[in-house]
Amino acid sequence: MWPITQLTDLLGIKHPIIQAPMAGSTTVELVAAVSNAGGIGSMGYAETLSETIREDARKIRKLTDKPFNLNFFAHDTPTNNPDVVESARERLRTFYSEAGLSEMPHDVSKPLFKFTEERLELVLEIKPSLVSFHFGLPGSDVIESLKEAGCRILCSATTTAEAIALEQSGVDIVVAQGWEAGGHRGSFDVNHEDHGVGTLALVPQIVDAVNIPVIAAGGIADGRGIAAAFMLGACGVQMGTAFLSCPEANVSDAHLEAIRNARDDDTRLTKAFSGRPARARKNNYIESIAAHRLPLPDFPTMYTLSDPLIEASDGALDFRFLLYGQAASLNRELPAVELVQTLVTEAQTLLQSGGRSWPKIAAQGAGTVV
Ligand SMILES: Cc1cc2nc3c(=O)[nH]c(=O)nc-3n(C[C@H](O)[C@H](O)[C@H](O)COP(=O)(O)O)c2cc1C
């Protein structure tokens, strides 16, 4: 049924489609629907409280008996250099006054969203089939404990070197995240020069360099992207942006509207909101911060300064942080189960016909156009 079955065999699933974890946008309904459709649903967690995570897992298990993934960040502790924080404050003052905000937060010690000992105990209690990390990995003892508990470990890599390091650390599956991807780059070190390797170049090089299953991510929006990922040697895909248009996703009206009008060139990588590079819809704030090339406080400290601006956004005052990838204009507004079925039909028709037949399923699920 699928040309490479490494992932489906390993996880005992029908379709090699992982709905990407997207902190703030994924819901238990989305996750359960994708897992029930034969793929893997993923919850993205950042600052979510442990009790909420525990409750979410209970709800997911009520909705599905299939495997699902819980995702966490594994970034470095921010250094919060006072000079950098102060110069960012200075720069942001103009935007604060534009937004009619007088007070800038004094305390920049935002919760760290880190994978703490308490988080580990919680995940060991929940024992999901999959646990994934972004921005690198927590310590080797954490990985060992999770694996001993029977969890499979996934982590994003944005270069071949990162993928090799992940394999050496005992990760089971590597997610090759190309430059096109929506959301934060999974790069381990934000201070290295990011050459922005695209999915088409990254996937085959990682496939050649490691012996663990490789999942392609970034700019994959329909069956053509999935079929292409298999041709590059991936054994599955992780798709985020495509699932933002499902009714089960937690997406604001402004976000959905931006995706409806999306173009291939209307996003850019920005540190302006979180302190880490993320692909988001361009706006004046993002462009202005990029133009000044000012060092910004580390992730996630920068959120403390940008959150009030995001909240003040209204109509023409646009400081919104709308994350999506370069292929968003290909999105279909379909319930998650239908989206997975559509993707499977498209990809399999292409793969079986040697690429000759493209069963484009029209937007809004209106039917099949060959
Ligand atoms: C809105 C949004 C939020 C994201 N949040 C996370 C996250 O919390 N954890 C994570 O590992 N990846 C996150 N990502 C990145 C995805 O894992 C994945 O790399 C990306 O969605 C793939 O590219 P695509 O959006 O073009 O499909 C996010 C992506 C988006 C679009």
The ligand as an ORCA input file, in Angstrom:
! r2SCAN-3c Opt
* xyz 0 1
  C       0.976     26.891     13.965
  C       2.174     25.982     14.110
  C       2.640     25.667     15.388
  C       3.716     24.771     15.538
  N       4.084     24.389     16.805
  C       4.965     23.368     16.967
  C       5.178     22.797     18.248
  O       4.580     23.209     19.251
  N       6.063     21.763     18.329
  C       6.714     21.265     17.229
  O       7.488     20.316     17.362
  N       6.526     21.799     16.009
  C       5.653     22.819     15.849
  N       5.420     23.323     14.583
  C       6.214     22.845     13.430
  C       5.698     21.500     12.902
  O       6.124     20.460     13.744
  C       6.183     21.156     11.494
  O       7.588     21.173     11.437
  C       5.644     22.083     10.405
  O       4.277     22.376     10.616
  C       5.802     21.437      9.044
  O       5.611     22.371      8.015
  P       4.174     22.750      7.396
  O       3.560     23.667      8.388
  O       4.512     23.394      6.118
  O       3.399     21.466      7.268
  C       4.360     24.234     14.401
  C       3.890     24.579     13.116
  C       2.813     25.437     12.964
  C       2.309     25.751     11.569
*
